[in-house]
Amino acid sequence: MPTSKILRRAFAATALVCAALPASALTVFSLNVPSGLTYGTVSLQQVDSDTVNVHVVLADGYNFVDTGRHEVFGFNLNRPNLPDATVSITNPTVGYSLVPGSTQTGGFGFFEYGIACREQVKVRGTVTVTGCKGGNNSLNPNDEMSFDVDRVHITEGSFNDNGKGYYFTADVYGPSVGGNNATFPIGSNVAPIPEPETYALMIAGLGAVGFVARRRKAS
């Protein structure tokens, strides 16, 4: 059989496997600094060619806080391909919004983009701050947030470290390393963990390559 026909069949088989999988895979980072504990996860999912969803879930006992010293969340994008002027945030969890300019988190350095939790709502003349509150956040616990990052041709791989090796940071209230409740920043500096569907895509691709190689050897 001609090599071109073998290739077409191999790629067709790969396409069928991919079609049976979810449209987009997850890339999951662990919020594991300080001391290597797991404080939560940051999941990135490709929504379309210009949108990536960011979903942050904190571990039990931890809540986002806005103490005024740090923003509740920070992230970084590749430069110079993703200039600030073309990045926007849509569909955020109520109470969260993009902070203009960079944000700094103690111990983790600067991040290009920050998410604040200081939305004000005015009802019958009374202004109420919703979302995260300072201190222990006991009046309005928040341990999960989600938002879409929009930019032409953005991908999960567009998110990178901030030059100090940290991919994400968050300001939280919860059990500190010593065991007492405290407000402190957490971060992620480990490689992302591919989800099972990502592995399946990789295996399908490798299988197609192996199929072609075997047919070539047999001929």
Stockholm file with secondary structure:
# STOCKHOLM 1.0

chainA/1-219         MPTSKILRRAFAATALVCAALPASALTVFSLNVPSGLTYGTVSLQQVDSDTVNVHVVLADGYNFVDTGRHEVFGFNLNRPNLPDATVSITNPTVGYSLVPGSTQTGGFGFFEYGIACREQVKVRGTVTVTGCKGGNNSLNPNDEMSFDVDRVHITEGSFNDNGKGYYFTADVYGPSVGGNNATFPIGSNVAPIPEPETYALMIAGLGAVGFVARRRKAS
#=GR chainA/1-219 SS CCHHHHHHHHHHHHHHHHHTSCSSCEEEEEECBTTTCCCEEEEEEEEETTEEEEEEEECTTCEECCCSSSCSEEECBCTTTSCGGGCEEESCCTTCEEESSCEEETTTEEESEEEECCCEEEETTEEEECSCCSTTCTTSCCCEEEEEEECTTCCGGGBCCCSSSCCEEEEEEEECTTSSEEEEEEEECSCCEECHHHHHHHHHHHHHHHHHHHHHHHC
#=GC SS_cons         CCHHHHHHHHHHHHHHHHHTSCSSCEEEEEECBTTTCCCEEEEEEEEETTEEEEEEEECTTCEECCCSSSCSEEECBCTTTSCGGGCEEESCCTTCEEESSCEEETTTEEESEEEECCCEEEETTEEEECSCCSTTCTTSCCCEEEEEEECTTCCGGGBCCCSSSCCEEEEEEEECTTSSEEEEEEEECSCCEECHHHHHHHHHHHHHHHHHHHHHHHC
//
